[in-house]
Amino acid sequence: MTKAIKLLTALPPPQRARLMALAREVSFPEDTRIFEPGGTADRFWVIRSGAVSLDQPVNALHRVTVAGLGAGDLLGWSWLFPPHEWDFGAVAFSPVRAYEFDAAAVLRLCEEDPELGLLLVRKVAEVLAHRLETTRGKLMEQYAMHRRGGAV
């Protein structure tokens, strides 16, 4: 498995400083639902401390946790791609402190600084590739356990 990509530390210092100029510090108490699938993705966060669970509704009563995020991790990428709606839900698994970024402001900055825009898109793509690999592994484990349990 590949190492997790930490968005802010992956950016060179000049680009990181430009991006951080747009950051706002926020916090979420434990068990706070940060966003729901299908909601408007108009911001993203970089977690400073705490833990966040990404989940997917299975039915009206049950959600499945698909990933856990911690310090340095990117929370939210749907702001970058139309239709700008969250694909998963997110809940604070513990008290969370994070840097929050307004997506429209970041996109404007990327237009003003194409080098930053390209770097940011590449790093977000690396994060997505890593998460896809991790999710694939979890699905294979679940499938194997399901098959061993005798279910077809």
Phi and psi in radians as a Rosetta constraint file:
Dihedral C 1 N 2 CA 2 C 2 CIRCULARHARMONIC -1.373 0.35
Dihedral N 2 CA 2 C 2 N 3 CIRCULARHARMONIC 2.778 0.35
Dihedral C 2 N 3 CA 3 C 3 CIRCULARHARMONIC -1.283 0.35
Dihedral N 3 CA 3 C 3 N 4 CIRCULARHARMONIC 2.512 0.35
Dihedral C 3 N 4 CA 4 C 4 CIRCULARHARMONIC -1.099 0.35
Dihedral N 4 CA 4 C 4 N 5 CIRCULARHARMONIC 2.464 0.35
Dihedral C 4 N 5 CA 5 C 5 CIRCULARHARMONIC -1.581 0.35
Dihedral N 5 CA 5 C 5 N 6 CIRCULARHARMONIC 2.159 0.35
Dihedral C 5 N 6 CA 6 C 6 CIRCULARHARMONIC -1.720 0.35
Dihedral N 6 CA 6 C 6 N 7 CIRCULARHARMONIC 1.949 0.35
Dihedral C 6 N 7 CA 7 C 7 CIRCULARHARMONIC -0.961 0.35
Dihedral N 7 CA 7 C 7 N 8 CIRCULARHARMONIC -0.925 0.35
Dihedral C 7 N 8 CA 8 C 8 CIRCULARHARMONIC -1.166 0.35
Dihedral N 8 CA 8 C 8 N 9 CIRCULARHARMONIC -0.740 0.35
Dihedral C 8 N 9 CA 9 C 9 CIRCULARHARMONIC -1.295 0.35
Dihedral N 9 CA 9 C 9 N 10 CIRCULARHARMONIC -0.285 0.35
Dihedral C 9 N 10 CA 10 C 10 CIRCULARHARMONIC -1.397 0.35
Dihedral N 10 CA 10 C 10 N 11 CIRCULARHARMONIC -0.298 0.35
Dihedral C 10 N 11 CA 11 C 11 CIRCULARHARMONIC -1.524 0.35
Dihedral N 11 CA 11 C 11 N 12 CIRCULARHARMONIC 2.465 0.35
Dihedral C 11 N 12 CA 12 C 12 CIRCULARHARMONIC -1.068 0.35
Dihedral N 12 CA 12 C 12 N 13 CIRCULARHARMONIC 2.628 0.35
Dihedral C 12 N 13 CA 13 C 13 CIRCULARHARMONIC -0.870 0.35
Dihedral N 13 CA 13 C 13 N 14 CIRCULARHARMONIC -0.754 0.35
Dihedral C 13 N 14 CA 14 C 14 CIRCULARHARMONIC -1.099 0.35
Dihedral N 14 CA 14 C 14 N 15 CIRCULARHARMONIC -0.743 0.35
Dihedral C 14 N 15 CA 15 C 15 CIRCULARHARMONIC -1.233 0.35
Dihedral N 15 CA 15 C 15 N 16 CIRCULARHARMONIC -0.665 0.35
Dihedral C 15 N 16 CA 16 C 16 CIRCULARHARMONIC -1.063 0.35
Dihedral N 16 CA 16 C 16 N 17 CIRCULARHARMONIC -0.732 0.35
Dihedral C 16 N 17 CA 17 C 17 CIRCULARHARMONIC -1.107 0.35
Dihedral N 17 CA 17 C 17 N 18 CIRCULARHARMONIC -0.718 0.35
Dihedral C 17 N 18 CA 18 C 18 CIRCULARHARMONIC -1.122 0.35
Dihedral N 18 CA 18 C 18 N 19 CIRCULARHARMONIC -0.733 0.35
Dihedral C 18 N 19 CA 19 C 19 CIRCULARHARMONIC -1.171 0.35
Dihedral N 19 CA 19 C 19 N 20 CIRCULARHARMONIC -0.765 0.35
Dihedral C 19 N 20 CA 20 C 20 CIRCULARHARMONIC -1.140 0.35
Dihedral N 20 CA 20 C 20 N 21 CIRCULARHARMONIC -0.385 0.35
Dihedral C 20 N 21 CA 21 C 21 CIRCULARHARMONIC -1.095 0.35
Dihedral N 21 CA 21 C 21 N 22 CIRCULARHARMONIC -0.351 0.35
Dihedral C 21 N 22 CA 22 C 22 CIRCULARHARMONIC -1.677 0.35
Dihedral N 22 CA 22 C 22 N 23 CIRCULARHARMONIC -0.071 0.35
Dihedral C 22 N 23 CA 23 C 23 CIRCULARHARMONIC -1.311 0.35
Dihedral N 23 CA 23 C 23 N 24 CIRCULARHARMONIC 2.580 0.35
Dihedral C 23 N 24 CA 24 C 24 CIRCULARHARMONIC -2.273 0.35
Dihedral N 24 CA 24 C 24 N 25 CIRCULARHARMONIC 2.283 0.35
Dihedral C 24 N 25 CA 25 C 25 CIRCULARHARMONIC -1.368 0.35
Dihedral N 25 CA 25 C 25 N 26 CIRCULARHARMONIC 2.300 0.35
Dihedral C 25 N 26 CA 26 C 26 CIRCULARHARMONIC -2.365 0.35
Dihedral N 26 CA 26 C 26 N 27 CIRCULARHARMONIC 2.888 0.35
Dihedral C 26 N 27 CA 27 C 27 CIRCULARHARMONIC -2.458 0.35
Dihedral N 27 CA 27 C 27 N 28 CIRCULARHARMONIC 2.680 0.35
Dihedral C 27 N 28 CA 28 C 28 CIRCULARHARMONIC -2.283 0.35
Dihedral N 28 CA 28 C 28 N 29 CIRCULARHARMONIC 2.181 0.35
Dihedral C 28 N 29 CA 29 C 29 CIRCULARHARMONIC -1.140 0.35
Dihedral N 29 CA 29 C 29 N 30 CIRCULARHARMONIC 2.751 0.35
Dihedral C 29 N 30 CA 30 C 30 CIRCULARHARMONIC -0.937 0.35
Dihedral N 30 CA 30 C 30 N 31 CIRCULARHARMONIC 2.467 0.35
Dihedral C 30 N 31 CA 31 C 31 CIRCULARHARMONIC 1.279 0.35
Dihedral N 31 CA 31 C 31 N 32 CIRCULARHARMONIC 0.179 0.35
Dihedral C 31 N 32 CA 32 C 32 CIRCULARHARMONIC -1.347 0.35
Dihedral N 32 CA 32 C 32 N 33 CIRCULARHARMONIC 2.257 0.35
Dihedral C 32 N 33 CA 33 C 33 CIRCULARHARMONIC -1.406 0.35
Dihedral N 33 CA 33 C 33 N 34 CIRCULARHARMONIC 2.072 0.35
Dihedral C 33 N 34 CA 34 C 34 CIRCULARHARMONIC -1.475 0.35
Dihedral N 34 CA 34 C 34 N 35 CIRCULARHARMONIC -0.735 0.35
Dihedral C 34 N 35 CA 35 C 35 CIRCULARHARMONIC -2.768 0.35
Dihedral N 35 CA 35 C 35 N 36 CIRCULARHARMONIC 2.815 0.35
Dihedral C 35 N 36 CA 36 C 36 CIRCULARHARMONIC -1.996 0.35
Dihedral N 36 CA 36 C 36 N 37 CIRCULARHARMONIC 2.622 0.35
Dihedral C 36 N 37 CA 37 C 37 CIRCULARHARMONIC -0.999 0.35
Dihedral N 37 CA 37 C 37 N 38 CIRCULARHARMONIC 2.413 0.35
Dihedral C 37 N 38 CA 38 C 38 CIRCULARHARMONIC 1.554 0.35
Dihedral N 38 CA 38 C 38 N 39 CIRCULARHARMONIC -0.202 0.35
Dihedral C 38 N 39 CA 39 C 39 CIRCULARHARMONIC -1.287 0.35
Dihedral N 39 CA 39 C 39 N 40 CIRCULARHARMONIC 2.879 0.35
Dihedral C 39 N 40 CA 40 C 40 CIRCULARHARMONIC -1.222 0.35
Dihedral N 40 CA 40 C 40 N 41 CIRCULARHARMONIC 2.144 0.35
Dihedral C 40 N 41 CA 41 C 41 CIRCULARHARMONIC -1.647 0.35
Dihedral N 41 CA 41 C 41 N 42 CIRCULARHARMONIC 1.568 0.35
Dihedral C 41 N 42 CA 42 C 42 CIRCULARHARMONIC -2.038 0.35
Dihedral N 42 CA 42 C 42 N 43 CIRCULARHARMONIC 0.204 0.35
Dihedral C 42 N 43 CA 43 C 43 CIRCULARHARMONIC -2.772 0.35
Dihedral N 43 CA 43 C 43 N 44 CIRCULARHARMONIC 2.968 0.35
Dihedral C 43 N 44 CA 44 C 44 CIRCULARHARMONIC -2.606 0.35
Dihedral N 44 CA 44 C 44 N 45 CIRCULARHARMONIC 2.951 0.35
Dihedral C 44 N 45 CA 45 C 45 CIRCULARHARMONIC -2.350 0.35
Dihedral N 45 CA 45 C 45 N 46 CIRCULARHARMONIC 2.667 0.35
Dihedral C 45 N 46 CA 46 C 46 CIRCULARHARMONIC -2.038 0.35
Dihedral N 46 CA 46 C 46 N 47 CIRCULARHARMONIC 2.108 0.35
Dihedral C 46 N 47 CA 47 C 47 CIRCULARHARMONIC -1.258 0.35
Dihedral N 47 CA 47 C 47 N 48 CIRCULARHARMONIC 2.251 0.35
Dihedral C 47 N 48 CA 48 C 48 CIRCULARHARMONIC -1.600 0.35
Dihedral N 48 CA 48 C 48 N 49 CIRCULARHARMONIC -0.753 0.35
Dihedral C 48 N 49 CA 49 C 49 CIRCULARHARMONIC -2.709 0.35
Dihedral N 49 CA 49 C 49 N 50 CIRCULARHARMONIC 2.736 0.35
Dihedral C 49 N 50 CA 50 C 50 CIRCULARHARMONIC 1.724 0.35
Dihedral N 50 CA 50 C 50 N 51 CIRCULARHARMONIC -3.001 0.35
Dihedral C 50 N 51 CA 51 C 51 CIRCULARHARMONIC -2.401 0.35
Dihedral N 51 CA 51 C 51 N 52 CIRCULARHARMONIC 2.478 0.35
Dihedral C 51 N 52 CA 52 C 52 CIRCULARHARMONIC -2.201 0.35
Dihedral N 52 CA 52 C 52 N 53 CIRCULARHARMONIC 2.400 0.35
Dihedral C 52 N 53 CA 53 C 53 CIRCULARHARMONIC -1.826 0.35
Dihedral N 53 CA 53 C 53 N 54 CIRCULARHARMONIC 2.294 0.35
Dihedral C 53 N 54 CA 54 C 54 CIRCULARHARMONIC -1.644 0.35
Dihedral N 54 CA 54 C 54 N 55 CIRCULARHARMONIC 2.359 0.35
Dihedral C 54 N 55 CA 55 C 55 CIRCULARHARMONIC -2.390 0.35
Dihedral N 55 CA 55 C 55 N 56 CIRCULARHARMONIC 2.863 0.35
Dihedral C 55 N 56 CA 56 C 56 CIRCULARHARMONIC -2.326 0.35
Dihedral N 56 CA 56 C 56 N 57 CIRCULARHARMONIC 2.216 0.35
Dihedral C 56 N 57 CA 57 C 57 CIRCULARHARMONIC -1.137 0.35
Dihedral N 57 CA 57 C 57 N 58 CIRCULARHARMONIC 2.363 0.35
Dihedral C 57 N 58 CA 58 C 58 CIRCULARHARMONIC -1.682 0.35
Dihedral N 58 CA 58 C 58 N 59 CIRCULARHARMONIC -0.692 0.35
Dihedral C 58 N 59 CA 59 C 59 CIRCULARHARMONIC -2.688 0.35
Dihedral N 59 CA 59 C 59 N 60 CIRCULARHARMONIC -2.998 0.35
Dihedral C 59 N 60 CA 60 C 60 CIRCULARHARMONIC -1.099 0.35
Dihedral N 60 CA 60 C 60 N 61 CIRCULARHARMONIC -0.386 0.35
Dihedral C 60 N 61 CA 61 C 61 CIRCULARHARMONIC -1.942 0.35
Dihedral N 61 CA 61 C 61 N 62 CIRCULARHARMONIC -0.212 0.35
Dihedral C 61 N 62 CA 62 C 62 CIRCULARHARMONIC -2.302 0.35
Dihedral N 62 CA 62 C 62 N 63 CIRCULARHARMONIC 2.367 0.35
Dihedral C 62 N 63 CA 63 C 63 CIRCULARHARMONIC -2.107 0.35
Dihedral N 63 CA 63 C 63 N 64 CIRCULARHARMONIC 2.595 0.35
Dihedral C 63 N 64 CA 64 C 64 CIRCULARHARMONIC -1.971 0.35
Dihedral N 64 CA 64 C 64 N 65 CIRCULARHARMONIC 2.265 0.35
Dihedral C 64 N 65 CA 65 C 65 CIRCULARHARMONIC -1.311 0.35
Dihedral N 65 CA 65 C 65 N 66 CIRCULARHARMONIC 2.209 0.35
Dihedral C 65 N 66 CA 66 C 66 CIRCULARHARMONIC -1.872 0.35
Dihedral N 66 CA 66 C 66 N 67 CIRCULARHARMONIC -0.301 0.35
Dihedral C 66 N 67 CA 67 C 67 CIRCULARHARMONIC -2.880 0.35
Dihedral N 67 CA 67 C 67 N 68 CIRCULARHARMONIC 2.700 0.35
Dihedral C 67 N 68 CA 68 C 68 CIRCULARHARMONIC -2.093 0.35
Dihedral N 68 CA 68 C 68 N 69 CIRCULARHARMONIC 2.373 0.35
Dihedral C 68 N 69 CA 69 C 69 CIRCULARHARMONIC -2.097 0.35
Dihedral N 69 CA 69 C 69 N 70 CIRCULARHARMONIC 2.634 0.35
Dihedral C 69 N 70 CA 70 C 70 CIRCULARHARMONIC -2.465 0.35
Dihedral N 70 CA 70 C 70 N 71 CIRCULARHARMONIC -2.840 0.35
Dihedral C 70 N 71 CA 71 C 71 CIRCULARHARMONIC -0.915 0.35
Dihedral N 71 CA 71 C 71 N 72 CIRCULARHARMONIC 2.281 0.35
Dihedral C 71 N 72 CA 72 C 72 CIRCULARHARMONIC 1.564 0.35
Dihedral N 72 CA 72 C 72 N 73 CIRCULARHARMONIC -0.208 0.35
Dihedral C 72 N 73 CA 73 C 73 CIRCULARHARMONIC -1.414 0.35
Dihedral N 73 CA 73 C 73 N 74 CIRCULARHARMONIC 2.591 0.35
Dihedral C 73 N 74 CA 74 C 74 CIRCULARHARMONIC -1.380 0.35
Dihedral N 74 CA 74 C 74 N 75 CIRCULARHARMONIC 2.263 0.35
Dihedral C 74 N 75 CA 75 C 75 CIRCULARHARMONIC -1.999 0.35
Dihedral N 75 CA 75 C 75 N 76 CIRCULARHARMONIC 1.906 0.35
Dihedral C 75 N 76 CA 76 C 76 CIRCULARHARMONIC 1.751 0.35
Dihedral N 76 CA 76 C 76 N 77 CIRCULARHARMONIC 2.114 0.35
Dihedral C 76 N 77 CA 77 C 77 CIRCULARHARMONIC -2.293 0.35
Dihedral N 77 CA 77 C 77 N 78 CIRCULARHARMONIC -0.153 0.35
Dihedral C 77 N 78 CA 78 C 78 CIRCULARHARMONIC -1.138 0.35
Dihedral N 78 CA 78 C 78 N 79 CIRCULARHARMONIC -0.348 0.35
Dihedral C 78 N 79 CA 79 C 79 CIRCULARHARMONIC -1.077 0.35
Dihedral N 79 CA 79 C 79 N 80 CIRCULARHARMONIC -0.368 0.35
Dihedral C 79 N 80 CA 80 C 80 CIRCULARHARMONIC -1.508 0.35
Dihedral N 80 CA 80 C 80 N 81 CIRCULARHARMONIC -0.330 0.35
Dihedral C 80 N 81 CA 81 C 81 CIRCULARHARMONIC -2.235 0.35
Dihedral N 81 CA 81 C 81 N 82 CIRCULARHARMONIC 2.294 0.35
Dihedral C 81 N 82 CA 82 C 82 CIRCULARHARMONIC -1.026 0.35
Dihedral N 82 CA 82 C 82 N 83 CIRCULARHARMONIC 2.544 0.35
Dihedral C 82 N 83 CA 83 C 83 CIRCULARHARMONIC -1.557 0.35
Dihedral N 83 CA 83 C 83 N 84 CIRCULARHARMONIC 0.326 0.35
Dihedral C 83 N 84 CA 84 C 84 CIRCULARHARMONIC 1.020 0.35
Dihedral N 84 CA 84 C 84 N 85 CIRCULARHARMONIC 0.868 0.35
Dihedral C 84 N 85 CA 85 C 85 CIRCULARHARMONIC -2.205 0.35
Dihedral N 85 CA 85 C 85 N 86 CIRCULARHARMONIC 2.495 0.35
Dihedral C 85 N 86 CA 86 C 86 CIRCULARHARMONIC -1.116 0.35
Dihedral N 86 CA 86 C 86 N 87 CIRCULARHARMONIC 2.340 0.35
Dihedral C 86 N 87 CA 87 C 87 CIRCULARHARMONIC -1.492 0.35
Dihedral N 87 CA 87 C 87 N 88 CIRCULARHARMONIC -0.477 0.35
Dihedral C 87 N 88 CA 88 C 88 CIRCULARHARMONIC -2.208 0.35
Dihedral N 88 CA 88 C 88 N 89 CIRCULARHARMONIC 3.047 0.35
Dihedral C 88 N 89 CA 89 C 89 CIRCULARHARMONIC -1.802 0.35
Dihedral N 89 CA 89 C 89 N 90 CIRCULARHARMONIC 2.844 0.35
Dihedral C 89 N 90 CA 90 C 90 CIRCULARHARMONIC -2.443 0.35
Dihedral N 90 CA 90 C 90 N 91 CIRCULARHARMONIC 2.409 0.35
Dihedral C 90 N 91 CA 91 C 91 CIRCULARHARMONIC -2.394 0.35
Dihedral N 91 CA 91 C 91 N 92 CIRCULARHARMONIC 2.472 0.35
Dihedral C 91 N 92 CA 92 C 92 CIRCULARHARMONIC -1.254 0.35
Dihedral N 92 CA 92 C 92 N 93 CIRCULARHARMONIC 2.030 0.35
Dihedral C 92 N 93 CA 93 C 93 CIRCULARHARMONIC -1.390 0.35
Dihedral N 93 CA 93 C 93 N 94 CIRCULARHARMONIC -0.396 0.35
Dihedral C 93 N 94 CA 94 C 94 CIRCULARHARMONIC -2.560 0.35
Dihedral N 94 CA 94 C 94 N 95 CIRCULARHARMONIC 3.055 0.35
Dihedral C 94 N 95 CA 95 C 95 CIRCULARHARMONIC -1.009 0.35
Dihedral N 95 CA 95 C 95 N 96 CIRCULARHARMONIC 2.362 0.35
Dihedral C 95 N 96 CA 96 C 96 CIRCULARHARMONIC -2.162 0.35
Dihedral N 96 CA 96 C 96 N 97 CIRCULARHARMONIC 2.379 0.35
Dihedral C 96 N 97 CA 97 C 97 CIRCULARHARMONIC -2.036 0.35
Dihedral N 97 CA 97 C 97 N 98 CIRCULARHARMONIC 2.418 0.35
Dihedral C 97 N 98 CA 98 C 98 CIRCULARHARMONIC -2.636 0.35
Dihedral N 98 CA 98 C 98 N 99 CIRCULARHARMONIC 2.802 0.35
Dihedral C 98 N 99 CA 99 C 99 CIRCULARHARMONIC -1.615 0.35
Dihedral N 99 CA 99 C 99 N 100 CIRCULARHARMONIC 2.248 0.35
Dihedral C 99 N 100 CA 100 C 100 CIRCULARHARMONIC -1.875 0.35
Dihedral N 100 CA 100 C 100 N 101 CIRCULARHARMONIC 2.414 0.35
Dihedral C 100 N 101 CA 101 C 101 CIRCULARHARMONIC -2.180 0.35
Dihedral N 101 CA 101 C 101 N 102 CIRCULARHARMONIC 2.300 0.35
Dihedral C 101 N 102 CA 102 C 102 CIRCULARHARMONIC -1.336 0.35
Dihedral N 102 CA 102 C 102 N 103 CIRCULARHARMONIC 2.135 0.35
Dihedral C 102 N 103 CA 103 C 103 CIRCULARHARMONIC -1.056 0.35
Dihedral N 103 CA 103 C 103 N 104 CIRCULARHARMONIC -0.747 0.35
Dihedral C 103 N 104 CA 104 C 104 CIRCULARHARMONIC -1.087 0.35
Dihedral N 104 CA 104 C 104 N 105 CIRCULARHARMONIC -0.715 0.35
Dihedral C 104 N 105 CA 105 C 105 CIRCULARHARMONIC -1.151 0.35
Dihedral N 105 CA 105 C 105 N 106 CIRCULARHARMONIC -0.702 0.35
Dihedral C 105 N 106 CA 106 C 106 CIRCULARHARMONIC -1.170 0.35
Dihedral N 106 CA 106 C 106 N 107 CIRCULARHARMONIC -0.717 0.35
Dihedral C 106 N 107 CA 107 C 107 CIRCULARHARMONIC -1.115 0.35
Dihedral N 107 CA 107 C 107 N 108 CIRCULARHARMONIC -0.668 0.35
Dihedral C 107 N 108 CA 108 C 108 CIRCULARHARMONIC -1.098 0.35
Dihedral N 108 CA 108 C 108 N 109 CIRCULARHARMONIC -0.759 0.35
Dihedral C 108 N 109 CA 109 C 109 CIRCULARHARMONIC -1.054 0.35
Dihedral N 109 CA 109 C 109 N 110 CIRCULARHARMONIC -0.704 0.35
Dihedral C 109 N 110 CA 110 C 110 CIRCULARHARMONIC -1.138 0.35
Dihedral N 110 CA 110 C 110 N 111 CIRCULARHARMONIC -0.581 0.35
Dihedral C 110 N 111 CA 111 C 111 CIRCULARHARMONIC -1.222 0.35
Dihedral N 111 CA 111 C 111 N 112 CIRCULARHARMONIC -0.655 0.35
Dihedral C 111 N 112 CA 112 C 112 CIRCULARHARMONIC -1.242 0.35
Dihedral N 112 CA 112 C 112 N 113 CIRCULARHARMONIC -0.569 0.35
Dihedral C 112 N 113 CA 113 C 113 CIRCULARHARMONIC -2.206 0.35
Dihedral N 113 CA 113 C 113 N 114 CIRCULARHARMONIC 1.447 0.35
Dihedral C 113 N 114 CA 114 C 114 CIRCULARHARMONIC -1.012 0.35
Dihedral N 114 CA 114 C 114 N 115 CIRCULARHARMONIC -0.539 0.35
Dihedral C 114 N 115 CA 115 C 115 CIRCULARHARMONIC -1.103 0.35
Dihedral N 115 CA 115 C 115 N 116 CIRCULARHARMONIC -0.778 0.35
Dihedral C 115 N 116 CA 116 C 116 CIRCULARHARMONIC -1.101 0.35
Dihedral N 116 CA 116 C 116 N 117 CIRCULARHARMONIC -0.752 0.35
Dihedral C 116 N 117 CA 117 C 117 CIRCULARHARMONIC -1.023 0.35
Dihedral N 117 CA 117 C 117 N 118 CIRCULARHARMONIC -0.799 0.35
Dihedral C 117 N 118 CA 118 C 118 CIRCULARHARMONIC -1.123 0.35
Dihedral N 118 CA 118 C 118 N 119 CIRCULARHARMONIC -0.784 0.35
Dihedral C 118 N 119 CA 119 C 119 CIRCULARHARMONIC -1.059 0.35
Dihedral N 119 CA 119 C 119 N 120 CIRCULARHARMONIC -0.761 0.35
Dihedral C 119 N 120 CA 120 C 120 CIRCULARHARMONIC -1.115 0.35
Dihedral N 120 CA 120 C 120 N 121 CIRCULARHARMONIC -0.800 0.35
Dihedral C 120 N 121 CA 121 C 121 CIRCULARHARMONIC -1.092 0.35
Dihedral N 121 CA 121 C 121 N 122 CIRCULARHARMONIC -0.729 0.35
Dihedral C 121 N 122 CA 122 C 122 CIRCULARHARMONIC -1.098 0.35
Dihedral N 122 CA 122 C 122 N 123 CIRCULARHARMONIC -0.749 0.35
Dihedral C 122 N 123 CA 123 C 123 CIRCULARHARMONIC -1.189 0.35
Dihedral N 123 CA 123 C 123 N 124 CIRCULARHARMONIC -0.703 0.35
Dihedral C 123 N 124 CA 124 C 124 CIRCULARHARMONIC -1.102 0.35
Dihedral N 124 CA 124 C 124 N 125 CIRCULARHARMONIC -0.707 0.35
Dihedral C 124 N 125 CA 125 C 125 CIRCULARHARMONIC -1.075 0.35
Dihedral N 125 CA 125 C 125 N 126 CIRCULARHARMONIC -0.693 0.35
Dihedral C 125 N 126 CA 126 C 126 CIRCULARHARMONIC -1.115 0.35
Dihedral N 126 CA 126 C 126 N 127 CIRCULARHARMONIC -0.725 0.35
Dihedral C 126 N 127 CA 127 C 127 CIRCULARHARMONIC -1.053 0.35
Dihedral N 127 CA 127 C 127 N 128 CIRCULARHARMONIC -0.814 0.35
Dihedral C 127 N 128 CA 128 C 128 CIRCULARHARMONIC -1.099 0.35
Dihedral N 128 CA 128 C 128 N 129 CIRCULARHARMONIC -0.721 0.35
Dihedral C 128 N 129 CA 129 C 129 CIRCULARHARMONIC -1.090 0.35
Dihedral N 129 CA 129 C 129 N 130 CIRCULARHARMONIC -0.740 0.35
Dihedral C 129 N 130 CA 130 C 130 CIRCULARHARMONIC -1.109 0.35
Dihedral N 130 CA 130 C 130 N 131 CIRCULARHARMONIC -0.783 0.35
Dihedral C 130 N 131 CA 131 C 131 CIRCULARHARMONIC -1.153 0.35
Dihedral N 131 CA 131 C 131 N 132 CIRCULARHARMONIC -0.641 0.35
Dihedral C 131 N 132 CA 132 C 132 CIRCULARHARMONIC -1.102 0.35
Dihedral N 132 CA 132 C 132 N 133 CIRCULARHARMONIC -0.763 0.35
Dihedral C 132 N 133 CA 133 C 133 CIRCULARHARMONIC -1.078 0.35
Dihedral N 133 CA 133 C 133 N 134 CIRCULARHARMONIC -0.769 0.35
Dihedral C 133 N 134 CA 134 C 134 CIRCULARHARMONIC -1.117 0.35
Dihedral N 134 CA 134 C 134 N 135 CIRCULARHARMONIC -0.786 0.35
Dihedral C 134 N 135 CA 135 C 135 CIRCULARHARMONIC -1.114 0.35
Dihedral N 135 CA 135 C 135 N 136 CIRCULARHARMONIC -0.709 0.35
Dihedral C 135 N 136 CA 136 C 136 CIRCULARHARMONIC -1.032 0.35
Dihedral N 136 CA 136 C 136 N 137 CIRCULARHARMONIC -0.781 0.35
Dihedral C 136 N 137 CA 137 C 137 CIRCULARHARMONIC -1.057 0.35
Dihedral N 137 CA 137 C 137 N 138 CIRCULARHARMONIC -0.748 0.35
Dihedral C 137 N 138 CA 138 C 138 CIRCULARHARMONIC -1.129 0.35
Dihedral N 138 CA 138 C 138 N 139 CIRCULARHARMONIC -0.712 0.35
Dihedral C 138 N 139 CA 139 C 139 CIRCULARHARMONIC -1.115 0.35
Dihedral N 139 CA 139 C 139 N 140 CIRCULARHARMONIC -0.690 0.35
Dihedral C 139 N 140 CA 140 C 140 CIRCULARHARMONIC -1.135 0.35
Dihedral N 140 CA 140 C 140 N 141 CIRCULARHARMONIC -0.693 0.35
Dihedral C 140 N 141 CA 141 C 141 CIRCULARHARMONIC -1.080 0.35
Dihedral N 141 CA 141 C 141 N 142 CIRCULARHARMONIC -0.800 0.35
Dihedral C 141 N 142 CA 142 C 142 CIRCULARHARMONIC -1.081 0.35
Dihedral N 142 CA 142 C 142 N 143 CIRCULARHARMONIC -0.736 0.35
Dihedral C 142 N 143 CA 143 C 143 CIRCULARHARMONIC -1.089 0.35
Dihedral N 143 CA 143 C 143 N 144 CIRCULARHARMONIC -0.775 0.35
Dihedral C 143 N 144 CA 144 C 144 CIRCULARHARMONIC -1.096 0.35
Dihedral N 144 CA 144 C 144 N 145 CIRCULARHARMONIC -0.757 0.35
Dihedral C 144 N 145 CA 145 C 145 CIRCULARHARMONIC -1.133 0.35
Dihedral N 145 CA 145 C 145 N 146 CIRCULARHARMONIC -0.699 0.35
Dihedral C 145 N 146 CA 146 C 146 CIRCULARHARMONIC -1.082 0.35
Dihedral N 146 CA 146 C 146 N 147 CIRCULARHARMONIC -0.770 0.35
Dihedral C 146 N 147 CA 147 C 147 CIRCULARHARMONIC -1.162 0.35
Dihedral N 147 CA 147 C 147 N 148 CIRCULARHARMONIC -0.693 0.35
Dihedral C 147 N 148 CA 148 C 148 CIRCULARHARMONIC -1.169 0.35
Dihedral N 148 CA 148 C 148 N 149 CIRCULARHARMONIC -0.479 0.35
Dihedral C 148 N 149 CA 149 C 149 CIRCULARHARMONIC -1.305 0.35
Dihedral N 149 CA 149 C 149 N 150 CIRCULARHARMONIC -0.054 0.35
Dihedral C 149 N 150 CA 150 C 150 CIRCULARHARMONIC 1.637 0.35
Dihedral N 150 CA 150 C 150 N 151 CIRCULARHARMONIC -0.103 0.35
Dihedral C 150 N 151 CA 151 C 151 CIRCULARHARMONIC -1.341 0.35
Dihedral N 151 CA 151 C 151 N 152 CIRCULARHARMONIC 2.645 0.35
